Amino acid sequence: MRFATYEHRARSHVAVVAEDGTLHPLPDVPSLTALLAERDGLPGLLDAGTTALAAPAGPHVSRVRLLSPLQPPTVRDFVTFEEHVEGVRRSVDGAAGVPEQWYTAPTFYFTNPYAVIGPHDDIPVPPGSTVLDFELEVAAVIGKEGRDLTPERAREHIVGYTVLNDWSARDLQSAEMRVGLGPCKGKDTATTLGPYLVTADELERYRDDDGFLRLGLTAEINGEVVGKDLLSNMSWTFEEMVAYASRGTSVRPGDAEIDKLVEMIDKAQKITLFCGSGTAGAHAEVMEFAEKVKSPVGHALRGKEWIQYDNPFDVGMSGLLGYGAAYEATHECDLLILLGTDFPYNAFLPDDVQIAQVDVRPEHLGRRSKLDLAVWGDVKETLRCLTPRVKEKTNRRFLDKMLKKHADALEGVVKAYTRKVEKHVPIHPEYVASVLDELADEDAVFTVDTGMCNVWAARYISPNGRRRVIGSFSHGSMANALPMAIGAQFTDRKRQVVSMSGDGGFSMLMGDFLTLVQYDLPVKVVLFNNSSLGMVELEMLVAGLPSYGTANKNPDFAAVAQACGAYGVRVEKPKDLAGALKSAFKHKGPALVDIVTDPNALSIPPKISAEMVTGFALSASKIVLDGGVGRMLQMARSNLRNMPRP
């Protein structure tokens, strides 16, 4: 029998996987880990699975996102292949052979249980590492508590097996192993489990006379076989390893912090969650918590791709690039919970509501706003501790109010520039982004130039759990989109990579386009060509200064691309946009779509301060006094629906 944990319609479920891939959910089972604790062994697990198979079926496995089948409270990683020990020793100290001590007992180290991720999750590269390696392993899952077991008794404690990939930063590991205490940060970032837990009874037929499971192991990268082995080549059986290992460990926030946060949540009537990149991998946990406390969920730019998709509580994004009702939701609540975000725009955070912050990086706690409670911990694991302990709320008035405001804002602002635009020349950049969002692949990687392209990506590119949006979101470096796209495409040549470049950023590193041609990288450069440094110009207007030195004298970038030997097309009319993008996406090599966009399009934040209005009015007055009445009229017409007024 196969068990899986999956995410579907913003909720996580545990299910039995039928032979044809149909999922049969287990009702009222919060996690496979909880089910194992309740059922106490393989017979109980099989009974639960049999009951699920007799119940109505759920979705097919191809229509869901598979998560790690379980979240183990502790993980012991054994070194059981003799050849592997030889290789590790040779790489660390140059010595040959295997230490005698290795033969006396199975050797293991404790890996980080809170770094466990699912089979479809991206793998983070450990900070400071340039040599990230994988290992193909099989994990035995313990489903029954026991201590001081013999190998014979240990077998009844193993409920099943799953695939494990132990991601290793070899350069960090090599240095750490010289100390003699074993791997530390070299193996602390990610451990992939899944996709399924296969129950132990399914594999008994493969057991040989010595007690080993004679199963083939094959590792492939993009369809190319890079390694093979047999599980029976281990020097220790799983039962011997289980018998030897009897201790566990866990890392989570302290009970005092959790107790205080539970108290704050239970007392609050209106709760808002504001999420950043620290919620990566915690989508299901955030949705479950939001449902229980009836909370709107806003996000920062770096949290968008991790939390906005399949989110019935979404109220948009706050900050200078924001939209929707996130600003109102964070200011009208009586408890704001910041989850995994180092949100830099202090002016957009409230100063008159209770604020709690959860972050795995302690230096982020309280850095941007005054906190009533700081919780040092991983967002995913903190919510797993927290959600079962808070009281479920039944009043949805605040949530529904914010959802309505968000819907109204989308209709009034974000969608205002994407309808009835067929005759608008130059083309609205918002319209370009919305068409790009519609035509791009479901697993596309978007790299985004700093500046106005950030705005259009933030507001119009729709995340779905498989797309990536990558930019210089912390440092704000210019001209980042194209080199980031090169790196992304080198990583996976078969995946669609789209560089959302501004004309200013592209011009700064235009020579990198030759790299695409040189290596035949199929990156698609979508060039927002407004002949200006748009964000710099906007910042000058807000500061009360008329624009100066922000206009660009651009060539025909499509002709430049063609001269380089790539596909290039220029678009000046909205009716030609979709066809040009489709042609570029179909082209097998590098392509550039040079789109002439409106230079007067403004990015208006969700909340306009009096200082912004005053600055804009002052700059407008200076432009008019300098004879630039026509310029102000053009800008007003371009932004008629969303123009700040003094």
N, C-alpha and C positions, 0 to 999 in steps of 0.2 A: 504494500500500500504506500502511496506517495502523499505527503502533506506539503502544503504551500501556504505562505502568507503573502497576501497581495493587497494592492490599493486600487479601489474602484469607486468612482464618484465621491472622492474626498474622504473615504473611510477605509480602514484596514480590516481585513477579514482573514480568518484561518479556514482552510478548506482541504478536502481530499481531492486529489487529481485523478480523474478517470482515465482509462486507456486512450480515449480520443481527445484528451486535453480539456474536457469539461470540468469546471470547478464545482464542487458540492460543499457549500459553506457549512461550518459548524455554528449553529445559532448560539448566541450569548457566550461565545468564547473570545475573550479579549486578546489572547496571544497563545501561541503554541507552548511557550514557556509555562504559562499559567495552567494550561491543560495538562502538561506533563506533571506538574506539581500536584494537581488534583487527582489524576488517574493513577499515579504511583506505579508506573511500569508499562511494559509493552502490552499485556492483555487489556488493560484499561484504555490505552490509546487505540488499539484495534477495535474495541467495542464502540468508541466514539466515532471512529471512521466509518464503521459499518452502518451506524445510525444515520450519519450524514449522507451516505450513498443512497439510502432509501428515501431521503427527503427531496423536495424539488431542487433541480439543478440551478446553478448560477451561471455566470458568463463563461465563455471559453478563455483559456489561458492567453490567447493571442490578443484579447481585448482589455487586458489589465496590465498593471505594472507590478512585477514580482519584487517582493522585498526579501530581506534575509528571512529564511524560514523560521528562525527563532533568534531571540536575543539572550544568549547565555550569560548567567551571572559571573561565570569565570571560564577562562580558556587556558588550557595547558597545551603547549606546542612541543611535541617530542621530536628528537633527532633520531630516527630509526633506520635510515638507509646508510649503510657503511660507506658507500661511494660519496654520499653527500658530506659525511663527516670529514673524509679525506680532502674533498675540495675546499671546504670551509677552512680547515687547518692550513692548507697550502696558501690560501688567499690572505689569511690573517698574519701568519708568522713565517711562511715559506717552508714549514716543516712537512715532511712526508709521513704517511702512515696514520694510524688511529691511536689515540691515547688508550692505554690499558684500562683506565678507569671506566671508559665508555662501555666495555664489555661486561661490567659487573652489575649494572642496573640501567634501565631505560632513563635517558636524560631528557629533561624538559625545562622550559622556562615559562613563566606566566606572561601571557600577552594581554594587551589592553582590551577588555570585553566591551568597552564603550567606543571602540574603533571598528566594531563589526558593521559591515555594510552589505547591501544586497547585490545580486548579480547584474543589475542594470545601472548601478550607481557609478558615477565618475570616481576615479581614484585620485586623491590629493597627493601631490608630490611633497614629501617632507621638507620643511625649510632647511636650506643649506645643502641639499642633496642634488647631485646630477647623475647618479647611477641608481635608478629605480629598477628593481628586478622582481620577478614573480616566481612562485613555487606552486606546483600542482600537488595538492595533498587531499587526503580524505579524513574527515572528522567523525569520530564516534560520539554520539549524543547520549548523555547519561539521563535516564528518565526516572531513576529511583534512588533515593538516598541510601548511602551505605558507607561504612568505615571498616578499615582493616580487612579488606576482602581478599580472598584467595582468587587466583585466575579462574578457577572453576565457578565460583560464586559470582565473579564479576560479569560473566556473560549475561545473566538475567537483569543486570542493571543497565545494559546497553539497549536502548529502544530503537536505534536506527543510525543511519550514516548520511552524511551530506558532503558535497564538494567544498573544499576550503582552499583559498588562495592567499598565501602568506606574503604580502607585499613587503619587500625588503629594500631599504636604502643601503646598498652595499658599501658605499664610501663611508657613511656614518658608522655602520656596523663594524667595518674593519678597524676603525680607530677605537671604538668602544671595547671590542673584544680583547684588545691588548691589556686592558685593565684587569681582566680575569673574572669579571662579575657577570658576563653574558651580555646579550644585546639589550640596548636601552631604546633610544629614539630611532635607531635604525629599523626597528620593527614595531613602532608604536602608532603608526598613522592610519593604517587600513588593513582589515582582514575581511575578505569577501567570503560569504557563505551562500550556498544555494546553487541552483534554484529550488531544489526540493529536499525534504527529508524522506529518505527511503527506509521503511521499517526493517528491522533486523531480520525478520523471518524471510523477507524476499531474497536475501543474499546467502542464506545458509547453504544453498545448493552449490555455491562456489567455494565452499571451505575445503581445504585439502587435508591430508592426513596429519599434518603438523599444526593444524589449527589456524592457518593463514587463509585469508580470502584471496583467491586467485582471480583477480580482476585486472584488466588492462587499463593503464593510464596514458592518455594522449593529450599533449598540449599543442594548441594551434594559435597562430597569430594571423588574423585576416585570411584564414583558410590554409595557411602554410604550416605543416607539421614541424614543430621545433624540438619535440622531445617525446620519448616513450619510455614506459617502465611497467613493471608488474607490482601490484600491491603486495603480492606474496614474497617480494624480495626484501621486505622489512626484516629486521633482525629481532623484533619483538612483536608478539601478537597484541591486538587491541586489549584482550583480556589481561595480559601481563602488564600493560601500561596502566589500565584502570586500577588494577590491584595495587600498583606501586604509588599511584597518585591518590591522596586522600584529603588534601587541604584545598580551600577555596579562598577567594578574595573578591572584593568589590570596591568601587570608587564612586561616590555620589555626594551631593551636597549634604551638609550636616543636618541632623534632625531639627535643630533649633531654627535654622533658616527656613526649612520647609514648614514647620509649625507656624512660624510668624506669617509666612506668605499665605497659608491656608486661612489663617485668622483674618487677614486683610481682604482676601477674596470673598469669604463668607459674609463679611460686613458690607462690602461694596454693593451698590445697586446698579451702577453703570460701569462696565469694565471694557477697556479697549486694549487690544494687543497690537504692538508695532514691531514688525519683524525685519531682521537684516539677514546677512549672509550666514550668520550662525545657525539659521534654521535649515540649512542644507541637510537633507536626509531626515528631517523631522516633520515633513508635511503632514503625515497621517496623525502624528501626536498633536500638532497644533490644531488641526481640524477637530479632533476629538475633544480637546480642551475647550475650544471656542464654542462648540455645540453645547457643552455642559454648562458653561457660564453665560451663554447667549451674548457673545462678544463680537463686535465688528473687528475685522483684521485689516490693518493698514500695513504698508511696507515702505522701506527705503529702496533706493534704486538697486542696491546690491542684493536685496532680498526678493526682488520681483520674480526672478526665474525660479526661485525655490518655493514660493508660497502663493503666487497669484492664481495658478492654474487649478481647476477643479475646486474652487474655493467659494462656497455659497455665502461666506461672510466678508468677502472682499469689498473694501471701501477705497481702494486706490492707493496713491503714493503721496507722501508729503515732501516738502523741501522745495528748492528753487525749480526743480524739474517736475514737480508734482502735478496731480490732477485728482479730481473726484472729491470725496468727502473725508479723506484721511485726516486733514487738518482739523475739521470740525469734530471728528470722532476722538481725536487725542485731547482736544480742549474742553469738550462738553462731558467727558466721563468724570467719575470720581476716583477711579483707579486706573492708571496707565501702566501696563506691563511691557517693558522693552525686552525683546527676545533676540539675543545674538546680534545686536546692532551697535555700531559705534557712530551713530547718526551725527554728522558734523554741523548741521544747521540749527544752532541753539535757538535762533529766533523763531523757529517753527515748533519748538517744544513748549509745553505749558509750564507755568511757574506757580500755579495755584491749585494743583491736584496732587493726590498721592502718586508717587512713582516708585515702582519696583523694577529692578533690572536683573536679568539672568544672562550671564556670559561666562564662557569657559576661559576667557582671557581676563584676569583680574585687573590689569591696567586699564581696561575699558570701563570698569564699574565706577560710575559717578563722574566720569571725565567730561560729559557734555551737559549734565543737569544734576541738580540736587536730588538725592535719592532718600526715600523713606526706608527702603530695604534693598540691600545688595546681596545677590545670591551667586556665589562662585560655583559654576557647574555647567556641564554640557546641557544645551537646551533640550535635546531629545530625552536624555536620562532624567533631567529634572522634571519634565512634564510627565514622564512615566511614574515618578514618585508622587507627583502632585495631584494629577487628575483623579485617581481613585479616592483621594482624601477630601476633596472639596465637595460642598453640597451643590446639587444640581439646581440651577435657577430656572424658573418657569416664565418670568416676565420678559417678553421680547420687545417691549416698546422702544427702548433705546436702540437696540439692534435694528429693528425695522425702520426707525426714523433715519438712521445713518444710511441704510441701504437705499432708501428712497432718495435721500440727498445725493448719494453717489450716482444713482441712475439719472437724476435730473441734471447733474453736472456733466455726465457723459453726453447726454443729448444736447446740452446747451453749449458745450465748449469743445470737448475732445472730438466729437463727430461733426462739429460745425463746418470744418474745412474739407471734409471728405465726401460731401454730397453736393450735387449740382455744380460740379467743378469742370465740366467738359470744356467750357469756353474760357476758363480762367488762364490767362497767359501773362506773365510767367506762371509756371505750375506751382500750386501750393505744395510745399515740402511735406505737409501732413498727409496729403493725398498720395504722394509717392510712397511714404512709409506704410500707409494702409494697404496699398496695392502689393507692395513687397511682402508684407505680412501674409497676404492671402495666397501669393504664388510660391513662396519659399517652401522647402521641404519641411515635413513635420519634425525632423531631427536636425535641422540646419543649425550651423554655428554662425552667429552674427558677431562680427567685431565692429566696434563703434568708435568713431573719432570723437575726441573731446570737443565740446562745443555744442552747437545746435543739433548735430546728429545724435548726441546723447538724449536730447529732449524728444526727438521724433521716435527713437527706439524705445525710450521709457514709456511713451504714451501709446504707441501703436503696434509694437511687436508683441505678439501674444505668446506667453510661455505655455508649455504643456507638459513639463516634466522631462522632455527629451531634448528640446532646444536649449542652446546656450547663448547667452548674451555676455560678451567679454569686452571690457574697456578699461581705461586707466581711471577707474572710479575713485581711487584713493589719492593719487598724485596729480591727476588732471593733466597729464603730459599730452602735448599736441602731436598729431601725425602718428598716432599709435595704431590705428585700425589696420593699415596694410601690413606692417610687420607682424602684428598679432595673427592676421589671417594666414600669412606665410607659415608661421609656426603651427597653427591649427591644421592647415592642409597637409603639411609634412607628416603630422601625427596620424592622419587618416585621409588618404587620397580619395576614398570612395564617398566620403561624407561631404555634403554641400556646405561650402564656406562662403559667406557673403561679407564683404568689407563695406560697411556703410561709411563712406569717406566724404568729408567736406572738401571743397576745392582748395581751401587754405592748407589743411593737413596733407592732402594728397600732393600738393605742389612742393611741400617741404621735403618729402621723401619719395618723389616721383621716380627716382632711379631704382627704387626697390621693385617697381613694376617689371623691370628687366629680369629680376630674379624669377618672377612667375613664368616668364617666357623661357628663360634658361633651363628651368627644371620642369617645365610643362605642368605647372601646378594649376588645377582648374578653379582657382579662386575667381569669384564674380565680384568685381568692384562696382558698386552702385554709388555713383558720384553725385552728391547734392551740390550742384554748382550754382551758388547764388552770387558769385563774383565778389564775395566779401568775407571778412572775419566776423561772422554774424554774432557770436556770443560776446566777443570783445566790444562790438558796436552797441549791443544791448546793455552791457555793463556801463559803458560810457553814458548812455542815455539816462539810465537810472541814477547815475552819479551827478546828473545835471550838466553833462558835457556833450556838445555836438560831436558826431563821429569825426575822427581824423585819422588818416593813414590806415583805414580798414578796408578800402576798396582794392580788389585784385584785377589786374589786366590778364585775363586767362586766354590760353590758346584753345583750339578745338581739341579737347582731351580725347575724343573718340578717334580723331585723326592721329594723335600721338600714339594711342594704343595700336592702331593699325600699322603705323610706321615701325613699331617695336615687334611686329609679327603676331599680334594678338587680335582677337575679335573686338571691334569697337563700334558703337552706335551712339548717335546723339539724338536726344529727345527734346523737342521744344514745345510740343502740344500735348495736352492731356490724353487725347484720343489715341496717341501713338505709344503711350507708356506701357500698357500691359503687353502689347505685342513685342516691344523691345526687350522687356524683362524675360518673357518666355523664350525668345530666341537666344538670349545670353545664357539662360539656364540650360538650354538644350545643347549649347556648344560644349564640346568635350574638353577644350583647353581653357586658358585664362581669357577672361572677357571683361570689358569695361562698358558701362552704360552711363554716358555723360548726360545728366538731366538738368536742364536750365530751370532753376527754381526761383521763386519770388524772394528778392533780397530784403523786402520789407516785412516779411513774416516774423512776428515776435513770439517769444516764449513767455507767456504770462503765468507766474506761479499761482497756486491755488489760493493764496492769501496775499493781498497787496497792501503793504504798509503805507502809512502816511508819508514816510520818508521817500519811498519809491515813487509815489504819485507826485510829490513835490519835485523830486529830481527830474522826472520825466517832463513835467510841465515846464521846468526851468530850461531844460535842453531844447524843448519844442520852441519856447520863446526865443532862444538864441538863434535857432535855425531860421525862424520866420524873420527876425530882425536882420539876419544876414542874407535875406532874399531867398530863402529856401522854402517858400510857401508850397510850391509844387511837391517837394519831397514829403512834407508833412501830410499833404492830401493823399499822396500815394500810400503812405504808411497807414493812414486812417482807413482807407478803402480796403487795404489788404487784411486789416485786423478789426474790421467793423464790429464783429460780434463780441470781441474780447478786449476792447481797447480801454486802458485805464484812463480815467478822467480826473483832472484836478478839482 
